[in-house]
Amino acid sequence: MDMRLSFPDLVAALGPAGFPGTQQIAFQVAGDGSLFVPPTLVLREEFQELEAPVVLVSARGAAGKSRAAEELSRRLGAPLWKLEQDRAVSGTSLPYLLGLYLGVADGLSALAQQPNPMILIDSLDEARAWVSGTSWADFLESIAAAQRQGCRFVLLGRERTLEEVWVHLGDAGVDVAWLEISHFGPQERCAYVDGVVSRRSGPATLEGGYYQAARDAVLTSVAGSVSGQDAETFAGYPPVLDAVAAVLLREDNHYALAQNFGSSNQTTDHLAELQRILDDLLKRDQKKMAKLATEIGLDPAAVYSPKEQLQWLCHDLEGGPAPDLSHIADPKVRHDYIEKIRSFVADHPFRNEAHWASTVFAAYTAAQLFGTVINGRRLIEIGNDSSLLFDLVALQAEPWIDDWGFAALHASLTAGEFSGALATVTAIETSDGYYEVTMNLQKAEAPYEKTFTLIPENAQVLHLHGPVEGLTVATTATLKIPAGQTPVVLGPDVFLHCNALTIEGPAVEFAHRVGPAADSGESDGMVTIEVVNPGLHLPHMITREPRKGTFELRVPQDSPSLNYPWVAYQAPLELPDKVNANDRAVRFMNMFMNLTRTHGHQGERGAFIKKLHGRQGLKGTDFQAAVQVLLERGIARLDGQMIYLRTEHEPYRFSGKAIDGQRLIHDVWGHWGPVVDEITQRIGRQR
């Protein structure tokens, strides 16, 4: 069972370190920093030994991880290595920095003479994004080597990055503890909001007679819009609190604000409540412009609208075009308006000088102007900062997306992963050439899902600009994975079925991650690529090989042989018209067993039904018929978008993939044979 831990208890368990040296730009003991409010920390059930030589600290995007790293460094007296300030991440980086810090030639050997050496390393996600898999593996090996010299480490990053770290260190025989920065508790929320307000407008603001009532009313409104544990994790999420602080900063009449939020409907969905707060901020700023608009002869309702404000912000902060003000017919009035509006734009609550004041404002703006002003690569960056881009776009009634929007939303969904949650994305081509895209965040209480319609930029080619992980794609078009600054990373948990495939760039590498919550003996890291035609254009290098048994490149048996190094992973792809119905039924059952897991929920093993649909050969009415057999026989049950294996059939569970020591369907054929026969008969009736 996961266990909560206070920040002071963490400091006491880890330190003091007392590891002094010569301060380097990116490697030094942190001094007094900005506002720090201790977050709620959660120790994972199987990783609770804080005496372990390596402590992993994960957090979703924008959860305050870097500020917590600075405070840990200051209290422990341990140097903090900020990798975002030191792009030279390789196997020699740590020994080199230790030599400079300790003033010796051999930094690693000198660790043995230190009484209690400890190093904190932040921004592992950024470092992983800009180095190759080989350099990354060498870097992790240098951490293992330093640990063998008696150095302890605290490593901070996103869950998916730390899973990879955990796998590598486990292979090196290094034990780890693992905790998560979860959220701020009720008292800490107040302290955080007060700190932001005080920093932006001065401590005198907090002394107003109605400030506290207004603050509590807005916080209660946010927390009251969510039920269960989600109320804590949502209402205590720093970007959400940034929005609360912005309301308090923008509203002069705190008494009226308290009355407004105190009487609001508490049954509103939490994301809708957040959007209401952000919408109100824009409306408040428009009202502040009313007097100026009237003075220059403009209708206050027609200028400085919420959309115009967002366009001004994108013009200043993202390099986008200025708003179209052609509705102001008189050029002199238009010029006068632009001159006077600049001070309002410069003081907008969504910005802090030349930057966004918080990720919540960047995500909200990008969601409102989705697919228009902000270019695709920048949109992906905003998505990668937090889950809020996905959350806010998902509120829209008819979210149509293109290739770039698909990548940005996938990145945002992945950024929202936390302990007990798992993001999955499916994109299945429909008869009209569009794609039904389903994005799920499977978490302990209930899965959250949103469906989008993807209209590709090119009907013959679907571009995957974003993460190639937790992804299922089924298309009759060509898939193209564009090159980035580093080799294309495949996995974990990927299934691609396409007519042809192009992976650009000089090399490919495979993610080495298996989640700590993965079922014993099974891997969540499988990458399967099915290519129907010989149109394969692949890099000539795999700089990091897949882990054993986790990659198959399936092509038709009569296709030309693949070139090195891909030939080692070639497997036959039997097209549907060449596969008998019985085999198709077996493959359906194999995939059902492969995908049903307990990760992210308690009780029966489950899987997203869209994921099952996309990863096996039965489509349309055939798939529906097969699922119906499972339901009628009491083998499976549906709950929303999840399909579960019933408990009474658990003793007959088998592995859908040949794994040493695990039974296959034929080992329990007496139980499953009649099921396969009935699925085969039902499929035949659909013809």
C-alpha positions as CSV (number, residue, x, y, z in Angstrom):
1,M,0.0,0.0,0.0
2,D,1.3,3.5,-0.9
3,M,2.3,5.6,2.1
4,R,2.2,9.4,2.6
5,L,5.3,11.2,3.7
6,S,5.9,14.8,4.8
7,F,8.6,16.8,3.3
8,P,10.5,17.3,6.7
9,D,10.3,13.5,7.2
10,L,11.9,13.0,3.8
11,V,14.7,15.5,4.6
12,A,15.3,13.7,7.9
13,A,15.4,10.3,6.3
14,L,17.9,11.4,3.6
15,G,20.3,13.7,5.4
16,P,22.1,15.6,6.3
17,A,24.5,15.0,3.4
18,G,27.1,17.7,4.0
19,F,28.8,17.4,0.6
20,P,30.6,20.7,0.1
21,G,32.7,21.7,-2.9
22,T,33.4,24.4,-5.5
23,Q,30.1,25.6,-6.8
24,Q,29.6,25.1,-10.6
25,I,27.0,26.8,-12.7
26,A,24.8,23.7,-13.1
27,F,26.1,21.7,-10.1
28,Q,25.9,23.4,-6.7
29,V,24.2,23.4,-3.3
30,A,21.1,25.5,-3.8
31,G,20.7,28.7,-1.8
32,D,17.6,30.4,-0.5
33,G,15.1,30.2,-3.4
34,S,11.7,31.6,-4.2
35,L,8.4,30.6,-2.5
36,F,8.4,26.9,-1.3
37,V,5.4,25.1,0.0
38,P,5.9,21.5,1.0
39,P,3.8,19.1,-1.3
40,T,2.2,15.9,-0.4
41,L,4.6,13.0,-1.0
42,V,3.6,9.4,-1.6
43,L,5.9,6.4,-1.2
44,R,5.2,3.6,-3.6
45,E,4.2,0.3,-2.0
46,E,7.2,-1.8,-3.2
47,F,9.8,1.0,-3.0
48,Q,9.5,2.4,0.5
49,E,13.1,1.8,1.8
50,L,14.4,5.4,1.9
51,E,17.8,4.0,3.0
52,A,18.2,2.7,-0.6
53,P,21.2,4.2,-2.4
54,V,19.0,5.8,-5.1
55,V,15.7,7.6,-4.4
56,L,13.5,8.3,-7.4
57,V,11.1,11.3,-7.2
58,S,8.5,11.4,-9.9
59,A,5.9,14.0,-10.6
60,R,3.5,14.9,-13.5
61,G,4.2,18.0,-15.5
62,A,4.2,21.3,-13.6
63,A,3.8,19.7,-10.2
64,G,6.7,21.7,-8.6
65,K,9.4,19.1,-8.9
66,S,12.2,21.5,-9.7
67,R,11.4,23.8,-6.8
68,A,11.3,20.7,-4.4
69,A,14.7,19.7,-5.8
70,E,16.1,23.1,-4.9
71,E,14.7,23.0,-1.4
72,L,16.0,19.4,-0.8
73,S,19.4,20.5,-1.9
74,R,19.4,23.5,0.4
75,R,18.2,21.6,3.5
76,L,20.4,18.5,2.9
77,G,23.5,20.5,1.9
78,A,23.8,18.3,-1.2
79,P,24.7,19.6,-4.6
80,L,21.9,19.8,-7.2
81,W,22.8,19.0,-10.8
82,K,20.4,20.8,-13.1
83,L,20.6,18.9,-16.3
84,E,18.6,21.6,-18.2
85,Q,21.6,23.9,-17.7
86,D,24.1,21.3,-18.7
87,R,23.4,19.7,-22.0
88,A,26.6,17.5,-22.0
89,V,24.9,14.4,-20.6
90,S,27.0,11.3,-21.2
91,G,29.1,8.7,-19.4
92,T,31.9,11.2,-18.6
93,S,29.8,14.1,-17.4
94,L,29.4,13.1,-13.8
95,P,33.1,12.1,-13.2
96,Y,34.1,15.4,-14.9
97,L,31.8,17.6,-12.7
98,L,32.8,15.7,-9.6
99,G,36.4,16.5,-10.3
100,L,35.7,20.2,-10.7
101,Y,33.4,20.2,-7.6
102,L,35.9,18.4,-5.4
103,G,39.1,19.9,-7.0
104,V,40.6,16.5,-7.8
105,A,41.6,14.6,-10.9
106,D,39.6,11.5,-10.2
107,G,36.2,12.6,-8.9
108,L,34.7,9.1,-8.7
109,S,37.5,7.7,-6.5
110,A,37.4,10.8,-4.3
111,L,33.8,9.9,-3.3
112,A,35.1,7.2,-1.0
113,Q,36.8,9.8,1.2
114,Q,33.5,11.8,1.7
115,P,31.6,11.0,4.9
116,N,28.1,11.0,3.4
117,P,28.1,12.0,-0.3
118,M,24.8,12.7,-1.9
119,I,23.9,14.2,-5.3
120,L,20.5,15.4,-6.5
121,I,19.8,15.4,-10.2
122,D,16.9,17.2,-11.7
123,S,15.5,17.6,-15.3
124,L,16.1,14.0,-16.3
125,D,13.2,14.4,-18.8
126,E,14.9,17.2,-20.7
127,A,18.2,15.4,-20.7
128,R,16.6,12.2,-22.1
129,A,15.0,14.2,-24.9
130,W,18.2,15.6,-26.3
131,V,20.7,12.7,-26.0
132,S,20.8,9.4,-27.8
133,G,20.0,6.1,-26.1
134,T,23.7,5.2,-26.0
135,S,24.7,8.4,-24.3
136,W,21.7,8.0,-21.9
137,A,22.7,4.4,-21.0
138,D,26.3,5.5,-20.4
139,F,25.1,8.3,-18.2
140,L,23.0,5.9,-16.1
141,E,25.9,3.6,-15.8
142,S,28.0,6.5,-14.4
143,I,25.4,6.9,-11.7
144,A,25.7,3.2,-10.9
145,A,29.5,3.5,-10.8
146,A,29.3,6.4,-8.4
147,Q,26.9,4.5,-6.2
148,R,29.4,1.7,-6.0
149,Q,31.9,4.3,-4.6
150,G,29.4,5.1,-1.8
151,C,27.5,8.1,-3.3
152,R,23.7,8.3,-2.8
153,F,21.4,9.9,-5.4
154,V,18.0,11.5,-5.5
155,L,16.8,11.6,-9.2
156,L,13.8,13.7,-10.2
157,G,11.8,13.3,-13.4
158,R,8.5,12.2,-15.0
159,E,7.3,8.7,-14.3
160,R,8.0,7.4,-17.8
161,T,11.6,8.6,-17.6
162,L,12.2,7.2,-14.1
163,E,10.7,3.8,-15.2
164,E,13.6,3.6,-17.7
165,V,16.1,4.6,-15.0
166,W,14.7,2.0,-12.6
167,V,15.1,-0.7,-15.3
168,H,18.7,0.2,-16.0
169,L,19.7,0.5,-12.3
170,G,17.9,-2.7,-11.5
171,D,20.0,-4.4,-14.2
172,A,23.1,-2.9,-12.6
173,G,22.1,-4.3,-9.2
174,V,21.2,-0.9,-7.6
175,D,18.2,-0.8,-5.2
176,V,15.9,2.2,-5.3
177,A,13.2,3.9,-3.3
178,W,10.4,5.7,-5.2
179,L,8.2,8.5,-4.1
180,E,5.9,10.8,-6.0
181,I,5.2,14.5,-5.6
182,S,1.4,14.3,-5.6
183,H,-0.3,17.6,-4.7
184,F,-0.7,20.4,-2.1
185,G,-2.9,19.7,0.9
186,P,-5.7,22.2,2.1
187,Q,-3.4,24.3,4.2
188,E,-0.6,24.2,1.6
189,R,-3.0,25.4,-1.1
190,C,-3.7,28.5,0.9
191,A,0.0,29.1,1.5
192,Y,0.8,28.7,-2.2
193,V,-1.9,31.1,-3.4
194,D,-1.0,33.6,-0.7
195,G,2.7,33.4,-1.8
196,V,1.9,34.0,-5.5
197,V,-0.4,36.9,-4.7
198,S,2.1,38.4,-2.3
199,R,4.9,38.1,-4.8
200,R,3.0,39.7,-7.6
201,S,1.2,42.5,-5.8
202,G,2.8,42.8,-2.3
203,P,2.0,41.4,1.1
204,A,-0.5,44.3,1.7
205,T,-3.0,42.5,-0.5
206,L,-3.3,39.7,2.0
207,E,-4.3,42.1,4.7
208,G,-7.6,43.1,3.1
209,G,-10.6,42.4,5.2
210,Y,-12.2,40.1,2.6
211,Y,-9.2,38.6,0.9
212,Q,-9.2,35.4,3.0
213,A,-12.9,34.9,2.4
214,A,-12.5,35.3,-1.3
215,R,-9.5,33.0,-1.4
216,D,-11.3,30.3,0.5
217,A,-14.4,30.6,-1.7
218,V,-12.5,30.2,-4.9
219,L,-10.5,27.2,-3.5
220,T,-13.7,25.6,-2.2
221,S,-15.3,26.1,-5.6
222,V,-12.4,24.3,-7.3
223,A,-12.2,21.5,-4.8
224,G,-16.0,21.1,-4.6
225,S,-16.2,20.4,-8.3
226,V,-14.4,17.1,-7.9
227,S,-15.2,14.0,-6.0
228,G,-13.0,11.5,-4.2
229,Q,-9.2,11.5,-4.3
230,D,-9.4,13.5,-7.5
231,A,-10.5,16.5,-5.5
232,E,-7.1,16.6,-3.7
233,T,-4.9,16.0,-6.7
234,F,-6.8,18.5,-8.9
235,A,-7.4,21.3,-6.4
236,G,-3.8,20.9,-5.1
237,Y,-2.2,21.0,-8.6
238,P,0.1,24.1,-8.8
239,P,-1.2,25.4,-12.2
240,V,-4.8,25.3,-11.0
241,L,-3.7,27.3,-7.9
242,D,-2.0,29.7,-10.2
243,A,-5.4,30.3,-11.8
244,V,-6.9,30.9,-8.4
245,A,-4.2,33.4,-7.5
246,A,-4.8,35.2,-10.8
247,V,-8.5,35.7,-10.0
248,L,-7.6,37.2,-6.6
249,L,-4.9,39.5,-8.2
250,R,-7.3,40.7,-10.8
251,E,-10.4,41.4,-8.7
252,D,-10.3,44.5,-6.5
253,N,-13.6,43.8,-4.8
254,H,-12.8,40.6,-2.8
255,Y,-16.1,40.8,-1.0
256,A,-18.0,40.5,-4.3
257,L,-15.7,37.7,-5.3
258,A,-16.4,35.8,-2.2
259,Q,-20.1,36.2,-2.7
260,N,-19.9,35.1,-6.3
261,F,-17.9,31.9,-5.7
262,G,-19.6,31.2,-2.4
263,S,-23.0,30.9,-4.2
264,S,-21.8,29.0,-7.3
265,N,-23.1,25.6,-8.2
266,Q,-20.8,23.0,-6.6
267,T,-21.9,20.2,-9.0
268,T,-19.9,21.6,-11.9
269,D,-17.3,19.3,-13.5
270,H,-13.8,20.2,-12.2
271,L,-12.4,21.0,-15.6
272,A,-15.4,23.1,-16.5
273,E,-15.0,24.9,-13.3
274,L,-11.3,25.7,-14.1
275,Q,-12.3,26.9,-17.5
276,R,-15.0,29.1,-16.0
277,I,-12.3,30.7,-13.8
278,L,-10.1,31.3,-16.8
279,D,-13.0,32.6,-18.9
280,D,-13.9,35.0,-16.1
281,L,-10.4,36.4,-16.0
282,L,-10.6,37.4,-19.6
283,K,-14.1,38.9,-19.1
284,R,-12.8,40.9,-16.2
285,D,-10.0,42.3,-18.2
286,Q,-12.4,43.2,-21.0
287,K,-14.5,45.1,-18.5
288,K,-11.5,47.0,-17.3
289,M,-11.1,48.3,-20.9
290,A,-14.6,49.6,-21.1
291,K,-13.9,53.1,-20.0
292,L,-10.9,53.5,-22.4
293,A,-13.0,52.1,-25.3
294,T,-15.8,54.6,-24.6
295,E,-13.3,57.5,-24.5
296,I,-12.0,56.7,-28.0
297,G,-15.5,56.1,-29.4
298,L,-15.5,52.3,-29.5
299,D,-18.2,49.8,-28.3
300,P,-16.7,48.2,-25.2
301,A,-18.4,44.9,-26.1
302,A,-16.7,44.8,-29.5
303,V,-13.0,45.3,-28.5
304,Y,-10.5,43.5,-26.3
305,S,-12.7,40.4,-26.4
306,P,-11.4,37.2,-24.8
307,K,-10.3,35.9,-28.2
308,E,-8.5,39.2,-29.0
309,Q,-6.7,39.1,-25.7
310,L,-5.4,35.6,-26.4
311,Q,-4.3,36.7,-29.9
312,W,-2.4,39.6,-28.4
313,L,-0.7,37.2,-25.9
314,C,0.3,34.8,-28.7
315,H,1.6,37.8,-30.7
316,D,3.8,38.8,-27.8
317,L,4.8,35.5,-26.3
318,E,4.7,33.1,-29.2
319,G,5.5,35.2,-32.2
320,G,2.1,34.9,-33.8
321,P,0.3,37.5,-35.9
322,A,-1.3,40.5,-34.3
323,P,-5.2,40.4,-34.0
324,D,-7.2,41.5,-37.0
325,L,-8.7,44.8,-36.0
326,S,-10.3,45.5,-39.4
327,H,-13.7,46.0,-37.6
328,I,-12.3,49.3,-36.3
329,A,-12.9,51.1,-39.6
330,D,-11.2,54.5,-38.8
331,P,-7.4,54.1,-39.2
332,K,-6.7,56.9,-36.7
333,V,-9.0,55.3,-34.1
334,R,-7.5,51.9,-34.7
335,H,-4.0,53.3,-34.2
336,D,-5.0,55.1,-31.0
337,Y,-6.6,51.9,-29.7
338,I,-3.5,49.8,-30.4
339,E,-1.3,52.4,-28.6
340,K,-3.5,52.4,-25.5
341,I,-4.2,48.7,-25.4
342,R,-0.5,47.8,-25.1
343,S,-0.3,48.6,-21.4
344,F,-3.3,46.3,-20.8
345,V,-1.7,43.5,-22.7
346,A,1.7,44.0,-20.9
347,D,-0.1,43.7,-17.6
348,H,-2.3,40.7,-18.5
349,P,-2.9,38.2,-15.7
350,F,-1.8,35.3,-18.1
351,R,1.7,36.6,-18.5
352,N,4.8,37.4,-16.4
353,E,6.7,39.9,-18.5
354,A,7.9,38.1,-21.6
355,H,6.7,34.6,-20.4
356,W,3.5,32.9,-19.5
357,A,2.7,33.3,-15.8
358,S,2.0,29.6,-15.6
359,T,1.5,26.5,-17.7
360,V,-2.2,26.7,-17.1
361,F,-2.5,30.0,-19.1
362,A,-0.4,28.7,-22.0
363,A,-2.5,25.5,-22.1
364,Y,-5.8,27.4,-21.9
365,T,-4.7,29.8,-24.7
366,A,-3.5,27.0,-26.9
367,A,-6.8,25.1,-26.3
368,Q,-8.9,28.1,-27.2
369,L,-6.9,28.8,-30.4
370,F,-6.2,25.1,-31.1
371,G,-4.7,24.4,-34.5
372,T,-4.6,28.1,-35.6
373,V,-2.1,30.6,-34.2
374,I,0.4,28.5,-32.3
375,N,2.6,26.4,-34.6
376,G,2.7,22.6,-34.4
377,R,6.1,22.1,-32.7
378,R,5.3,24.8,-30.1
379,L,1.9,23.2,-29.5
380,I,3.7,19.9,-28.7
381,E,5.9,21.7,-26.2
382,I,2.9,23.2,-24.5
383,G,1.3,19.7,-24.4
384,N,4.4,18.2,-23.0
385,D,4.4,20.7,-20.1
386,S,1.2,19.4,-18.4
387,S,-2.0,17.4,-19.0
388,L,-4.0,20.6,-19.1
389,L,-3.9,21.1,-22.9
390,F,-5.6,17.7,-23.3
391,D,-8.0,18.4,-20.5
392,L,-9.1,21.8,-21.9
393,V,-9.3,20.7,-25.5
394,A,-11.4,17.8,-24.4
395,L,-14.1,20.2,-23.1
396,Q,-14.8,21.4,-26.7
397,A,-17.9,20.0,-28.3
398,E,-16.5,18.9,-31.7
399,P,-12.7,18.6,-31.4
400,W,-11.4,18.1,-34.9
401,I,-7.6,17.7,-35.0
402,D,-4.8,17.3,-37.5
403,D,-1.5,15.4,-37.3
404,W,0.1,18.1,-35.1
405,G,-2.9,18.4,-32.8
406,F,-2.9,14.6,-32.4
407,A,0.8,14.7,-31.4
408,A,0.3,17.6,-29.0
409,L,-2.7,16.0,-27.3
410,H,-0.8,12.7,-27.0
411,A,2.1,14.5,-25.4
412,S,-0.2,16.2,-23.0
413,L,-2.0,13.0,-22.0
414,T,1.3,11.4,-21.4
415,A,2.4,14.4,-19.2
416,G,-0.6,13.7,-17.0
417,E,0.6,10.2,-16.0
418,F,1.2,9.6,-12.4
419,S,1.3,6.6,-10.0
420,G,-1.7,4.4,-10.6
421,A,-2.4,6.0,-14.0
422,L,-1.6,4.9,-17.5
423,A,-2.2,6.8,-20.8
424,T,-3.2,5.0,-24.0
425,V,-4.0,6.4,-27.4
426,T,-5.7,4.7,-30.3
427,A,-6.2,6.0,-33.9
428,I,-8.2,3.7,-36.1
429,E,-9.0,4.7,-39.7
430,T,-12.7,5.0,-40.7
431,S,-14.3,4.4,-44.1
432,D,-14.2,8.1,-45.0
433,G,-10.4,8.3,-44.6
434,Y,-10.6,10.1,-41.3
435,Y,-9.4,8.6,-37.9
436,E,-11.4,7.9,-34.8
437,V,-8.9,8.8,-32.1
438,T,-9.5,7.7,-28.5
439,M,-7.3,9.0,-25.7
440,N,-7.6,7.3,-22.3
441,L,-6.1,8.0,-18.9
442,Q,-6.6,4.8,-16.9
443,K,-6.5,5.6,-13.2
444,A,-7.5,4.0,-9.9
445,E,-11.0,5.3,-9.5
446,A,-12.2,5.5,-13.1
447,P,-10.8,5.7,-16.6
448,Y,-11.1,9.1,-18.3
449,E,-11.6,9.1,-22.1
450,K,-12.1,11.5,-24.9
451,T,-12.7,10.8,-28.6
452,F,-11.5,13.1,-31.4
453,T,-11.8,13.1,-35.2
454,L,-8.4,13.3,-36.9
455,I,-8.3,14.7,-40.4
456,P,-4.8,14.1,-41.7
457,E,-3.0,16.8,-43.6
458,N,-2.4,14.2,-46.4
459,A,-4.9,11.5,-47.1
460,Q,-2.2,9.1,-48.1
461,V,0.2,9.8,-45.3
462,L,-0.3,10.0,-41.5
463,H,2.5,11.8,-39.7
464,L,3.4,10.8,-36.1
465,H,5.1,14.0,-34.9
466,G,4.7,13.2,-31.2
467,P,5.5,10.3,-28.8
468,V,5.5,6.8,-30.2
469,E,4.5,5.1,-26.9
470,G,1.3,3.8,-25.5
471,L,0.0,4.0,-29.0
472,T,-2.2,2.0,-31.3
473,V,-2.6,3.0,-35.0
474,A,-4.5,1.1,-37.7
475,T,-4.4,2.6,-41.2
476,T,-4.4,1.7,-44.9
477,A,-2.2,4.7,-45.5
478,T,1.6,5.3,-45.1
479,L,2.9,6.1,-41.6
480,K,5.7,8.5,-41.5
481,I,7.7,9.2,-38.3
482,P,9.7,12.4,-38.9
483,A,13.3,12.8,-37.7
484,G,14.0,14.8,-34.6
485,Q,17.1,16.1,-32.9
486,T,17.8,12.6,-31.5
487,P,17.0,9.1,-32.8
488,V,13.4,8.2,-33.0
489,V,12.3,6.3,-29.8
490,L,9.9,3.5,-30.2
491,G,7.9,2.1,-27.3
492,P,6.9,1.0,-24.9
493,D,3.4,-0.5,-25.7
494,V,3.1,0.3,-29.4
495,F,1.1,-1.3,-32.2
496,L,1.3,0.1,-35.7
497,H,-0.6,-1.4,-38.7
498,C,-0.1,0.4,-42.0
499,N,0.3,0.0,-45.7
500,A,3.8,1.4,-45.8
501,L,6.2,2.8,-43.2
502,T,8.9,5.5,-43.3
503,I,11.0,6.3,-40.2
504,E,13.3,9.3,-40.9
505,G,16.6,10.1,-39.4
506,P,19.9,8.2,-39.0
507,A,18.8,5.8,-36.2
508,V,16.1,4.3,-34.1
509,E,16.3,3.3,-30.5
510,F,13.9,1.4,-28.3
511,A,12.6,2.5,-24.9
512,H,13.7,0.2,-22.1
513,R,10.8,0.6,-19.7
514,V,8.7,-1.9,-17.8
515,G,6.4,-0.2,-15.3
516,P,6.8,-1.2,-11.6
517,A,3.2,-2.2,-11.5
518,A,3.4,-4.5,-14.5
519,D,2.1,-8.0,-13.9
520,S,4.8,-10.4,-12.9
521,G,6.4,-12.2,-15.9
522,E,4.7,-10.0,-18.5
523,S,6.0,-6.9,-20.3
524,D,4.1,-3.7,-21.0
525,G,6.9,-2.8,-23.4
526,M,5.9,-4.7,-26.6
527,V,6.4,-2.9,-29.9
528,T,4.6,-4.5,-32.9
529,I,4.7,-3.1,-36.4
530,E,2.7,-4.6,-39.3
531,V,3.4,-3.4,-42.8
532,V,1.2,-4.7,-45.5
533,N,3.3,-3.7,-48.6
534,P,7.0,-3.7,-49.2
535,G,7.2,0.1,-48.7
536,L,9.6,0.2,-45.9
537,H,12.1,3.0,-45.4
538,L,14.0,2.5,-42.2
539,P,17.2,4.0,-40.7
540,H,20.4,1.9,-41.1
541,M,21.1,1.9,-37.4
542,I,19.4,0.8,-34.2
543,T,21.4,2.6,-31.5
544,R,19.7,0.8,-28.7
545,E,18.3,-2.7,-29.3
546,P,14.9,-3.7,-27.9
547,R,14.8,-5.8,-24.8
548,K,14.5,-9.5,-25.6
549,G,11.1,-10.5,-27.0
550,T,9.6,-7.0,-27.1
551,F,9.7,-6.2,-30.8
552,E,8.3,-7.7,-34.0
553,L,8.3,-6.2,-37.5
554,R,5.7,-8.2,-39.4
555,V,5.7,-8.2,-43.2
556,P,4.0,-10.6,-45.6
557,Q,5.8,-13.8,-46.2
558,D,6.4,-13.1,-49.8
559,S,8.0,-9.7,-49.1
560,P,11.7,-9.1,-49.8
561,S,14.0,-9.8,-46.9
562,L,14.7,-6.8,-44.6
563,N,18.1,-5.3,-44.4
564,Y,20.4,-5.4,-41.3
565,P,19.7,-4.7,-38.5
566,W,15.9,-5.1,-39.0
567,V,16.0,-8.6,-40.4
568,A,16.6,-10.0,-36.9
569,Y,13.1,-8.9,-35.9
570,Q,11.2,-9.9,-39.0
571,A,8.1,-12.0,-38.4
572,P,5.5,-13.2,-40.9
573,L,2.3,-11.1,-41.4
574,E,-0.6,-13.2,-42.6
575,L,-3.2,-11.1,-44.3
576,P,-6.8,-11.5,-43.3
577,D,-7.9,-13.2,-46.5
578,K,-5.2,-15.8,-46.0
579,V,-5.9,-16.6,-42.4
580,N,-8.6,-19.2,-41.5
581,A,-11.3,-18.1,-39.1
582,N,-10.2,-20.4,-36.3
583,D,-6.7,-18.8,-36.3
584,R,-8.3,-15.4,-36.2
585,A,-10.4,-16.4,-33.2
586,V,-7.3,-17.7,-31.4
587,R,-5.5,-14.5,-32.2
588,F,-8.4,-12.5,-30.8
589,M,-8.2,-14.5,-27.5
590,N,-4.4,-14.1,-27.4
591,M,-4.7,-10.4,-27.6
592,F,-7.5,-10.3,-25.1
593,M,-5.2,-12.1,-22.6
594,N,-2.2,-9.9,-23.5
595,L,-4.0,-6.6,-22.9
596,T,-6.1,-7.3,-19.8
597,R,-4.1,-6.1,-16.8
598,T,-4.5,-4.9,-13.2
599,H,-2.4,-1.8,-13.7
600,G,-4.3,1.4,-12.7
601,H,-7.2,-0.3,-11.0
602,Q,-8.1,-2.9,-8.4
603,G,-9.9,-6.2,-8.9
604,E,-10.4,-7.9,-12.3
605,R,-7.9,-7.5,-15.1
606,G,-9.1,-5.0,-17.7
607,A,-8.2,-3.3,-20.9
608,F,-9.6,-0.4,-23.0
609,I,-11.9,-2.0,-25.6
610,K,-10.7,0.4,-28.3
611,K,-7.1,-0.8,-27.7
612,L,-8.3,-4.4,-28.1
613,H,-10.2,-3.4,-31.2
614,G,-7.1,-1.8,-32.8
615,R,-4.6,-4.6,-32.1
616,Q,-6.1,-7.7,-33.5
617,G,-7.5,-8.7,-36.9
618,L,-11.2,-8.8,-36.3
619,K,-12.9,-5.6,-37.3
620,G,-16.4,-4.2,-37.5
621,T,-19.2,-6.7,-36.9
622,D,-16.6,-9.6,-36.6
623,F,-15.1,-7.9,-33.6
624,Q,-18.5,-7.1,-32.1
625,A,-19.5,-10.8,-32.5
626,A,-16.4,-12.0,-30.7
627,V,-16.9,-9.7,-27.8
628,Q,-20.5,-10.7,-27.6
629,V,-19.4,-14.4,-27.2
630,L,-17.2,-13.4,-24.2
631,L,-20.1,-11.5,-22.7
632,E,-22.7,-14.2,-23.2
633,R,-20.5,-16.9,-21.7
634,G,-19.7,-14.7,-18.7
635,I,-16.0,-14.6,-19.6
636,A,-15.9,-10.9,-19.8
637,R,-17.8,-7.8,-18.7
638,L,-18.0,-4.3,-20.1
639,D,-17.9,-1.2,-17.9
640,G,-17.9,2.0,-19.9
641,Q,-14.9,1.8,-22.3
642,M,-13.2,-1.1,-20.4
643,I,-13.5,-4.8,-20.9
644,Y,-12.7,-7.1,-18.0
645,L,-11.8,-10.8,-17.6
646,R,-14.2,-12.2,-15.0
647,T,-12.6,-13.5,-11.8
648,E,-14.0,-17.1,-12.2
649,H,-12.0,-17.5,-15.5
650,E,-8.7,-16.2,-14.0
651,P,-7.5,-19.7,-13.1
652,Y,-7.5,-20.5,-16.9
653,R,-5.6,-17.4,-17.8
654,F,-2.8,-18.0,-20.4
655,S,-0.1,-15.9,-22.1
656,G,-1.0,-14.7,-25.6
657,K,2.6,-14.6,-26.5
658,A,5.2,-17.4,-26.1
659,I,7.1,-16.6,-22.9
660,D,9.3,-19.2,-21.2
661,G,7.5,-20.8,-18.3
662,Q,4.0,-19.5,-19.1
663,R,1.2,-21.6,-20.5
664,L,-0.4,-21.0,-23.9
665,I,-4.0,-21.3,-25.0
666,H,-3.5,-24.9,-26.1
667,D,-2.4,-25.8,-22.5
668,V,-5.9,-24.9,-21.4
669,W,-7.7,-25.8,-24.6
670,G,-10.4,-27.8,-22.7
671,H,-11.6,-24.5,-21.2
672,W,-11.0,-22.1,-24.2
673,G,-11.6,-24.5,-27.2
674,P,-15.4,-24.2,-27.1
675,V,-15.1,-20.4,-26.9
676,V,-12.8,-20.3,-29.9
677,D,-15.2,-22.6,-31.8
678,E,-18.2,-20.3,-31.1
679,I,-16.3,-17.2,-32.1
680,T,-15.3,-18.9,-35.3
681,Q,-19.0,-19.8,-36.0
682,R,-20.1,-16.2,-35.3
683,I,-17.5,-14.8,-37.6
684,G,-18.6,-17.1,-40.4
685,R,-22.2,-15.8,-40.0
686,Q,-21.1,-12.2,-40.6
687,R,-19.9,-13.1,-44.1
